[in-house]
């Protein structure tokens, strides 16, 4: 989360773009993302050099030797942020426009890669050397302050804040899932080195990046010392789809900066017939859109057979079941309405997951999790595709705190259920004896079926009522008369003073 000082710096930077003539908010976000990418390329290259040295692996810097830009050959060092930021404004502008920007557009050698596809039409729009100099200086200050604040995901936090300034964000549903919620879901699913992971509504790639981080932390030697597994991690593991080319461009840059060379990130309406994926993925992590326009005519007919509706959140659940391999797992965020909605489509998709697959967990989250950008109550559903049932007991957890205040400020607080959620999820066998009055408990499938497949935690949670004893009515009336006498006496004394 960003503190007020950082927000003020970003507001000032936004104003620099605005007064410089870049008034379209999406253009501001895009140009800032390019600059963050260029900055992070330098930092990521240095980090990879250190990691390779520690692991005893060879490493060749992307800035090494000479770099060919068009017909010119220039020293790669001059393309590094840490070098050109010290140039005079006019020289920096020339280097950025004529060398650095063409360099990042052609950075990935594979012309069919996601990066090449979405960077091909990228345009450098900063109009003057003076404006570029101001922006680069401001970006350095923002990064320096973030380092001092030990912010784990500078780009993500800045992007989330920028997105909040877009007037169209609420319509498009482009709200970044908070990183700590993404991390919780990834740790619950515990991805393995041989996974094929997909987010069919990937946006800027937050779930894919965090899954990559987790694998690198937990299985670094297993992945990077095995040529086959490293190739799988770099080129075949991560898949993401979205309908916004700006989001895809940012997502491709995001993935590449985080060390994933060639993710499969594609422009695709996941709910339409153009998405032909079936039984392709072992793990789906997603926060699909809850609202927005939907062209019912292009929705895939096999999704409508399972769940005849225009509600995207229900159609995406049907899609996840279709895209997963048998044995594949899914952790996804859904609005609370999915859990208890009474329409035929709501009941059908819940029944499908409970009866024909294995529903494992329902984690109810407080409405403040997505503030200040949205106040909707949400839940995390975790299920496994089996095709032949398997739901036995479903684990419910009532999350009351996520480590941040549940108001618009979202300041850090001590109360945090996330570590408890992760620990209990991985030891669900010990949860069977928990009472329904506890924060987490198990509910048998038969009881869920009896309740029309209602998955709202309040349907099953028991509330302990502590009896409160009140004095007899005669005693309360006597107290009231005594108070009345005191008031009357007080008023008489007051009148005597006048």
C-alpha positions as CSV (number, residue, x, y, z in Angstrom):
1,X,0.0,0.0,0.0
2,X,1.2,3.5,-0.7
3,X,1.6,6.1,2.0
4,X,0.3,9.7,1.6
5,X,3.7,11.1,0.6
6,X,4.1,8.6,-2.2
7,X,0.5,9.3,-3.4
8,X,1.3,13.0,-3.4
9,X,4.4,12.4,-5.6
10,X,2.4,10.3,-8.0
11,X,-0.3,13.0,-8.1
12,X,2.4,15.5,-8.9
13,X,3.8,13.2,-11.6
14,X,0.3,12.8,-13.1
15,X,0.0,16.6,-13.2
16,X,3.3,16.8,-15.1
17,X,1.8,14.6,-17.8
18,X,-1.4,16.6,-17.8
19,X,0.3,20.0,-18.1
20,X,2.6,18.5,-20.7
21,X,-0.3,17.7,-23.0
22,X,-0.9,14.0,-22.3
23,X,-4.5,14.3,-21.0
24,X,-5.9,10.8,-21.7
25,X,-5.7,8.9,-18.4
26,X,-5.0,5.6,-20.2
27,X,-2.1,7.2,-22.1
28,X,-0.6,8.4,-18.8
29,X,-0.9,4.9,-17.3
30,X,0.7,3.4,-20.4
31,X,3.6,5.9,-20.6
32,X,4.3,5.5,-16.9
33,X,4.3,1.7,-17.3
34,X,6.8,1.9,-20.1
35,X,9.1,4.0,-17.9
36,X,8.7,1.6,-15.0
37,X,9.5,-1.3,-17.3
38,X,12.7,0.5,-18.5
39,X,13.7,1.2,-15.0
40,X,13.0,-2.3,-13.8
41,X,14.8,-3.9,-16.8
42,X,18.0,-2.4,-15.3
43,X,17.2,-3.5,-11.8
44,X,16.1,-7.0,-12.9
45,X,19.2,-7.5,-15.0
46,X,21.4,-6.7,-12.0
47,X,19.4,-9.1,-9.8
48,X,19.6,-11.9,-12.3
49,X,23.4,-11.4,-12.5
50,X,23.6,-11.8,-8.7
51,X,21.3,-14.9,-8.7
52,X,23.3,-16.6,-11.5
53,X,26.5,-15.9,-9.7
54,X,25.1,-17.4,-6.5
55,X,23.8,-20.5,-8.3
56,X,26.9,-20.8,-10.5
57,X,25.0,-20.4,-13.7
58,X,26.1,-18.4,-16.8
59,X,24.5,-15.0,-17.3
60,X,24.6,-12.7,-20.2
61,X,23.3,-9.2,-19.6
62,X,20.7,-7.8,-22.1
63,X,22.9,-4.6,-22.0
64,X,26.1,-6.4,-22.7
65,X,28.4,-5.5,-25.7
66,X,26.9,-3.6,-28.6
67,X,23.2,-3.4,-29.3
68,X,22.0,-2.9,-32.9
69,X,19.2,-0.4,-33.3
70,X,18.1,0.0,-36.9
71,X,21.4,0.5,-38.8
72,X,23.3,1.7,-35.8
73,X,25.4,-0.2,-33.3
74,X,25.6,1.4,-29.9
75,X,27.0,0.5,-26.4
76,X,24.4,-1.5,-24.5
77,X,25.3,0.3,-21.3
78,X,23.9,3.6,-22.6
79,X,20.4,2.0,-22.6
80,X,20.4,1.4,-18.9
81,X,18.2,3.7,-16.8
82,X,21.0,4.2,-14.2
83,X,23.2,5.6,-17.0
84,X,21.0,7.7,-19.3
85,X,19.1,9.4,-16.3
86,X,22.3,11.5,-15.7
87,X,22.4,12.7,-19.3
88,X,21.3,16.4,-20.1
89,X,17.6,16.6,-20.9
90,X,18.1,16.9,-24.7
91,X,20.5,14.0,-24.9
92,X,18.3,11.8,-22.6
93,X,15.3,12.5,-24.9
94,X,17.3,11.5,-28.0
95,X,18.5,8.3,-26.3
96,X,15.1,7.4,-25.1
97,X,13.3,8.2,-28.4
98,X,15.8,6.8,-30.8
99,X,17.5,4.0,-28.9
100,X,15.8,2.9,-25.6
101,X,12.2,2.7,-26.9
102,X,13.1,0.8,-30.1
103,X,15.3,-1.4,-28.0
104,X,12.4,-2.4,-25.6
105,X,10.0,-2.9,-28.5
106,X,12.3,-5.4,-30.1
107,X,13.6,-6.9,-26.9
108,X,12.0,-10.3,-27.4
109,X,13.6,-12.0,-30.4
110,X,10.5,-14.2,-31.1
111,X,8.2,-12.2,-33.2
112,X,5.2,-14.5,-32.3
113,X,5.7,-13.9,-28.6
114,X,3.1,-12.1,-26.4
115,X,5.6,-9.4,-25.7
116,X,6.4,-8.8,-29.4
117,X,2.7,-8.8,-30.3
118,X,1.6,-6.2,-27.8
119,X,4.7,-4.0,-27.9
120,X,4.6,-3.7,-31.6
121,X,2.1,-0.9,-31.6
122,X,3.5,0.9,-28.5
123,X,4.2,4.6,-29.0
124,X,6.5,6.9,-27.0
125,X,4.3,10.0,-26.5
126,X,6.3,12.2,-24.1
127,X,6.5,15.4,-26.2
128,X,9.6,17.4,-24.9
129,X,13.0,16.8,-23.3
130,X,12.1,19.0,-20.3
131,X,9.0,16.9,-19.6
132,X,11.0,13.6,-19.8
133,X,13.6,15.0,-17.5
134,X,11.0,15.9,-14.9
135,X,9.3,12.5,-15.2
136,X,12.5,10.5,-14.9
137,X,13.5,12.6,-11.8
138,X,10.1,12.1,-10.2
139,X,10.2,8.3,-11.0
140,X,13.6,8.0,-9.3
141,X,12.3,9.8,-6.2
142,X,9.2,7.5,-6.1
143,X,11.4,4.4,-6.4
144,X,13.8,5.6,-3.7
145,X,11.0,6.4,-1.3
146,X,9.4,3.0,-2.0
147,X,12.7,1.2,-1.2
148,X,13.0,3.1,2.1
149,X,9.4,2.0,2.9
150,X,10.3,-1.6,1.9
151,X,7.4,-1.9,-0.5
152,X,7.4,-5.4,-2.0
153,X,5.7,-4.5,-5.3
154,X,6.3,-0.9,-6.3
155,X,5.0,-1.2,-9.8
156,X,1.8,-3.0,-8.7
157,X,1.1,-0.5,-5.9
158,X,1.7,2.5,-8.2
159,X,-0.4,0.9,-11.0
160,X,-3.3,0.2,-8.6
161,X,-3.3,3.8,-7.5
162,X,-3.1,5.1,-11.0
163,X,-6.0,2.9,-12.0
164,X,-8.1,4.4,-9.2
165,X,-7.8,7.7,-11.0
166,X,-9.3,6.4,-14.2
167,X,-12.9,7.4,-14.6
168,X,-13.6,4.3,-16.7
169,X,-12.1,1.8,-14.2
170,X,-15.4,1.2,-12.4
171,X,-17.2,0.5,-15.7
172,X,-14.5,-1.8,-17.1
173,X,-14.0,-3.6,-13.8
174,X,-10.2,-3.2,-14.0
175,X,-9.5,-3.3,-10.3
176,X,-6.3,-4.8,-9.3
177,X,-6.7,-7.7,-6.8
178,X,-4.7,-6.8,-3.6
179,X,-1.4,-8.5,-3.6
180,X,-1.8,-10.0,-0.2
181,X,-5.0,-11.7,-1.3
182,X,-3.3,-13.0,-4.5
183,X,-0.4,-14.3,-2.3
184,X,-2.9,-16.0,0.0
185,X,-4.6,-17.8,-2.9
186,X,-1.2,-18.9,-4.4
187,X,0.0,-20.2,-1.1
188,X,-3.2,-22.2,-0.6
189,X,-2.9,-23.8,-4.0
190,X,0.9,-24.5,-3.6
191,X,1.8,-24.6,-7.3
192,X,4.3,-27.3,-8.4
193,X,7.1,-27.0,-11.0
194,X,5.2,-29.1,-13.6
195,X,1.9,-27.0,-13.5
196,X,0.3,-25.4,-16.5
197,X,-1.3,-22.2,-15.0
198,X,-3.9,-19.9,-16.5
199,X,-5.8,-16.7,-15.6
200,X,-8.5,-16.2,-18.2
201,X,-9.1,-12.6,-17.1
202,X,-5.4,-11.8,-16.4
203,X,-5.3,-8.0,-16.6
204,X,-1.8,-7.0,-15.7
205,X,-0.8,-10.6,-14.8
206,X,-0.8,-10.3,-11.0
207,X,-1.8,-13.9,-10.3
208,X,0.7,-15.3,-12.9
209,X,3.5,-13.1,-11.5
210,X,2.8,-14.1,-7.9
211,X,2.7,-17.8,-8.9
212,X,6.1,-17.4,-10.6
213,X,7.5,-15.7,-7.5
214,X,6.2,-18.6,-5.3
215,X,7.8,-21.2,-7.5
216,X,11.1,-19.3,-7.7
217,X,11.1,-19.0,-3.9
218,X,10.1,-22.6,-3.1
219,X,11.5,-24.6,-6.0
220,X,14.4,-22.5,-7.3
221,X,17.0,-25.2,-7.6
222,X,14.6,-27.8,-8.8
223,X,13.4,-25.6,-11.7
224,X,16.6,-23.7,-12.6
225,X,19.0,-26.6,-12.5
226,X,16.9,-28.8,-14.7
227,X,16.9,-27.7,-18.4
228,X,13.6,-29.2,-19.2
229,X,11.8,-27.7,-16.1
230,X,13.4,-24.3,-16.7
231,X,12.2,-24.3,-20.3
232,X,8.7,-25.2,-19.1
233,X,8.8,-22.4,-16.5
234,X,10.0,-19.8,-19.1
235,X,7.9,-20.8,-22.1
236,X,5.0,-23.1,-21.4
237,X,3.8,-22.7,-17.8
238,X,2.0,-19.3,-17.7
239,X,-1.1,-18.5,-19.8
240,X,-3.3,-15.3,-19.6
241,X,-6.1,-13.9,-21.6
242,X,-7.7,-10.4,-21.6
243,X,-9.7,-8.2,-23.9
244,X,-7.8,-5.0,-23.3
245,X,-4.6,-4.5,-25.3
246,X,-3.3,-2.0,-22.9
247,X,-3.7,-4.5,-20.0
248,X,-2.0,-7.2,-22.2
249,X,0.9,-4.9,-23.0
250,X,1.4,-4.1,-19.3
251,X,1.0,-7.8,-18.4
252,X,3.6,-8.9,-20.9
253,X,6.1,-6.3,-19.6
254,X,5.2,-7.3,-16.0
255,X,5.9,-11.0,-16.7
256,X,9.1,-10.3,-18.6
257,X,10.5,-8.0,-15.9
258,X,9.8,-10.7,-13.3
259,X,12.0,-13.2,-15.2
260,X,9.4,-15.1,-17.2
261,X,10.8,-14.9,-20.8
262,X,7.8,-16.1,-22.9
263,X,4.4,-16.3,-21.2
264,X,1.5,-17.1,-23.4
265,X,-0.6,-13.8,-23.1
266,X,-3.2,-13.4,-25.7
267,X,-6.0,-11.1,-26.7
268,X,-9.1,-13.2,-26.3
269,X,-12.6,-13.0,-25.1
270,X,-12.5,-16.0,-22.8
271,X,-16.2,-16.5,-22.7
272,X,-16.6,-16.6,-26.5
273,X,-16.3,-19.3,-29.1
274,X,-12.8,-18.1,-30.0
275,X,-11.7,-19.6,-26.7
276,X,-11.4,-23.3,-27.6
277,X,-9.4,-24.4,-24.5
278,X,-10.6,-27.7,-23.0
279,X,-8.9,-29.7,-20.3
280,X,-5.7,-27.7,-20.9
281,X,-4.6,-26.4,-17.4
282,X,-3.7,-27.9,-14.1
283,X,-4.3,-24.7,-12.1
284,X,-6.5,-21.7,-12.6
285,X,-6.0,-18.6,-10.4
286,X,-8.4,-15.8,-11.2
287,X,-10.5,-12.8,-10.2
288,X,-12.9,-12.6,-13.1
289,X,-15.0,-9.5,-13.8
290,X,-18.3,-9.2,-11.8
291,X,-19.9,-6.7,-14.1
292,X,-19.5,-4.9,-17.4
293,X,-21.0,-5.4,-20.8
294,X,-21.5,-8.9,-22.2
295,X,-22.5,-9.7,-25.8
296,X,-24.7,-12.7,-25.1
297,X,-24.6,-13.7,-28.8
298,X,-20.9,-14.6,-28.8
299,X,-20.9,-16.5,-25.5
300,X,-19.8,-20.1,-26.1
301,X,-22.8,-22.3,-26.4
302,X,-21.4,-25.1,-24.2
303,X,-21.1,-22.6,-21.3
304,X,-24.7,-21.6,-21.8
305,X,-25.8,-25.3,-21.7
306,X,-24.3,-25.6,-18.2
307,X,-25.3,-22.1,-17.0
308,X,-27.8,-20.1,-19.1
309,X,-27.2,-16.6,-17.9
310,X,-25.7,-13.2,-18.8
311,X,-23.9,-12.9,-15.5
312,X,-20.2,-13.1,-16.2
313,X,-19.2,-14.4,-12.8
314,X,-21.3,-17.5,-13.3
315,X,-20.2,-18.0,-16.9
316,X,-16.5,-17.8,-15.8
317,X,-17.1,-20.6,-13.2
318,X,-18.5,-22.8,-16.0
319,X,-15.5,-21.8,-18.1
320,X,-13.0,-22.8,-15.4
321,X,-14.5,-26.3,-15.3
322,X,-14.2,-26.6,-19.0
323,X,-10.6,-25.4,-19.2
324,X,-9.2,-27.5,-16.3
325,X,-7.8,-30.9,-16.8
326,X,-9.3,-33.7,-14.7
327,X,-7.5,-33.3,-11.4
328,X,-6.9,-29.6,-12.1
329,X,-7.5,-27.1,-9.3
330,X,-9.0,-23.6,-9.2
331,X,-9.0,-20.8,-6.7
332,X,-11.1,-17.9,-7.8
333,X,-12.7,-14.8,-6.3
334,X,-16.5,-14.5,-6.7
335,X,-19.1,-11.9,-5.5
336,X,-21.2,-13.1,-2.5
337,X,-24.2,-13.3,-4.8
338,X,-22.7,-16.4,-6.4
339,X,-22.9,-18.2,-3.0
340,X,-26.6,-17.7,-2.3
341,X,-28.3,-16.5,-5.5
342,X,-31.6,-18.1,-6.0
343,X,-31.9,-18.0,-9.9
344,X,-31.8,-21.2,-11.9
345,X,-28.3,-20.4,-13.2
346,X,-26.9,-19.7,-9.7
347,X,-28.2,-23.0,-8.4
348,X,-27.1,-24.9,-11.5
349,X,-23.4,-23.9,-11.3
350,X,-23.2,-24.5,-7.5
351,X,-24.8,-27.9,-7.9
352,X,-22.4,-28.7,-10.8
353,X,-19.4,-28.0,-8.7
354,X,-20.7,-29.7,-5.5
355,X,-22.2,-32.8,-7.2
356,X,-19.9,-33.5,-10.2
357,X,-16.6,-32.1,-8.9
358,X,-15.0,-31.6,-5.6
359,X,-15.7,-28.3,-3.8
360,X,-13.0,-27.9,-1.1
361,X,-13.3,-24.5,0.5
362,X,-15.3,-21.3,0.7
363,X,-13.5,-18.4,2.3
364,X,-15.8,-15.4,3.0
365,X,-14.0,-12.1,2.8
366,X,-15.1,-8.8,4.3
367,X,-16.5,-6.1,2.0
368,X,-13.5,-3.8,2.7
369,X,-10.9,-6.0,1.0
370,X,-11.3,-4.1,-2.4
371,X,-11.7,-0.6,-0.9
372,X,-11.3,2.2,-1.8
373,X,-12.1,1.0,-5.4
374,X,-15.1,-1.2,-4.7
375,X,-17.1,-2.2,-1.6
376,X,-18.5,-5.5,-2.8
377,X,-18.5,-8.5,-0.5
378,X,-16.5,-11.4,-2.0
379,X,-15.4,-15.0,-1.3
380,X,-12.7,-17.3,-2.5
381,X,-13.9,-20.6,-4.0
382,X,-11.4,-23.5,-4.1
383,X,-12.4,-26.6,-6.1
384,X,-10.9,-29.5,-8.1
385,X,-12.3,-30.8,-11.4
386,X,-13.0,-34.5,-11.1
387,X,-15.9,-35.1,-13.5
388,X,-17.4,-37.7,-11.1
389,X,-18.0,-35.9,-7.8
390,X,-15.9,-36.2,-4.8
391,X,-17.2,-33.4,-2.5
392,X,-17.3,-34.8,1.0
393,X,-17.0,-32.0,3.6
394,X,-16.6,-28.4,2.5
395,X,-14.4,-26.1,4.6
396,X,-15.8,-22.7,5.5
397,X,-13.8,-19.8,6.9
398,X,-15.1,-16.4,8.0
399,X,-12.3,-14.0,7.3
400,X,-12.7,-10.9,9.5
401,X,-9.4,-9.1,9.0
402,X,-6.8,-9.1,6.2
403,X,-4.1,-7.1,7.9
404,X,-5.5,-3.7,6.8
405,X,-8.3,-1.5,8.0
406,X,-11.5,-2.1,6.2
407,X,-12.2,1.5,5.3
408,X,-11.1,3.6,2.3
409,X,-7.7,4.4,3.9
410,X,-6.7,0.6,4.2
411,X,-3.9,1.3,6.7
412,X,-2.0,-1.6,8.1
413,X,-3.3,-3.2,11.3
414,X,-2.3,-6.1,13.5
415,X,-5.4,-8.2,13.0
416,X,-4.8,-10.6,10.1
417,X,-6.5,-13.9,9.5
418,X,-4.5,-14.8,6.3
419,X,-1.7,-16.8,8.0
420,X,-4.4,-18.8,9.9
421,X,-6.4,-19.4,6.7
422,X,-3.3,-20.8,4.9
423,X,-2.3,-23.0,7.9
424,X,-5.8,-24.4,8.4
425,X,-6.5,-25.0,4.7
426,X,-3.4,-27.2,4.5
427,X,-4.6,-29.2,7.6
428,X,-8.3,-29.5,7.0
429,X,-8.4,-32.9,8.5
430,X,-8.0,-31.3,11.9
431,X,-11.0,-29.0,11.2
432,X,-13.6,-31.7,11.4
433,X,-14.2,-31.4,15.1
434,X,-14.5,-27.6,15.1
435,X,-17.8,-26.3,16.3
436,X,-20.0,-24.2,14.0
437,X,-19.5,-21.2,16.4
438,X,-15.8,-21.1,15.5
439,X,-14.3,-19.0,12.7
440,X,-13.8,-22.0,10.5
441,X,-15.6,-25.4,10.3
442,X,-16.6,-28.2,8.0
443,X,-20.0,-28.8,6.5
444,X,-21.0,-32.2,5.0
445,X,-22.1,-32.3,1.4
446,X,-25.5,-33.7,2.3
447,X,-26.4,-30.7,4.4
448,X,-25.3,-28.3,1.6
449,X,-27.5,-30.2,-0.9
450,X,-30.5,-30.0,1.5
451,X,-30.1,-26.3,1.6
452,X,-30.3,-25.9,-2.2
453,X,-26.5,-25.8,-2.5
454,X,-26.4,-22.5,-0.6
455,X,-22.7,-21.7,0.1
456,X,-23.0,-18.6,2.2
457,X,-21.3,-19.1,5.6
458,X,-24.1,-17.6,7.5
459,X,-26.4,-20.5,6.5
460,X,-24.2,-22.9,8.5
461,X,-22.5,-20.7,11.1
462,X,-24.0,-20.9,14.6
463,X,-24.1,-17.8,16.7
464,X,-23.7,-18.1,20.5
465,X,-26.2,-16.0,22.3
466,X,-25.1,-15.0,25.8
467,X,-28.1,-14.4,28.1
468,X,-28.3,-10.9,29.6
469,X,-30.2,-10.5,32.9
470,X,-32.1,-7.2,33.4
471,X,-33.5,-6.0,36.8
472,X,-37.3,-6.3,37.3
473,X,-39.5,-3.7,35.7
474,X,-40.5,-2.3,39.1
475,X,-36.9,-1.6,39.9
476,X,-36.3,0.1,36.5
477,X,-39.4,2.3,37.0
478,X,-38.3,3.3,40.5
479,X,-34.9,4.4,39.1
480,X,-36.6,6.4,36.4
481,X,-38.8,8.2,39.1
482,X,-35.7,9.0,41.2
483,X,-34.0,10.5,38.1
484,X,-37.1,12.5,37.3
485,X,-37.1,13.9,40.8
486,X,-33.4,14.9,40.4
487,X,-34.2,16.7,37.2
488,X,-37.2,18.5,38.7
489,X,-35.1,19.6,41.6
490,X,-32.3,20.8,39.4
491,X,-34.7,22.8,37.2
492,X,-36.2,24.5,40.4
493,X,-32.7,25.4,41.6
494,X,-31.9,26.8,38.1
495,X,-35.1,29.0,38.2
496,X,-34.1,30.3,41.6
497,X,-30.9,31.6,40.2
498,X,-32.6,33.7,37.5
